[in-house]
Amino acid sequence: MRSKKAAEPKPDPLTLRIDKLLWYLRFAGNRTMAKKLANKGHVRLNGRRVDRAHVMVREGDILTIPQGREVHVIRIAVLPVRRGSAPDAQSCFERLRTGQ
């Protein structure tokens, strides 16, 4: 008798892992840096602290991202499918506030 493999859940096309999103939107230089940024607990998703890189993000969510001396507050307009050019990345979100 063959052993049955557990069915892997299919990724939801309406969500994206926060580490991938930070990398796709160019807030991190590579996926490892994006994962560390998410795991440190400095990023906020809809006002709640994120401390895991696998937290899922949806369109309309608001992210607060510290970067150096600046803090970016953005609303996700469209979930990117891949890491594209900087103008492509910037078209996927709306800046609500950038400041210290």
Secondary structure, DSSP 8 states (H G I E B T S, - for coil): ------------TTEEEHHHHHHHTTSSSSHHHHHHHHHTT--EETTEE---TT-EEETT-EEEEEETTEEEEEEESS--SS---HHHHHTTEEEEEEE-
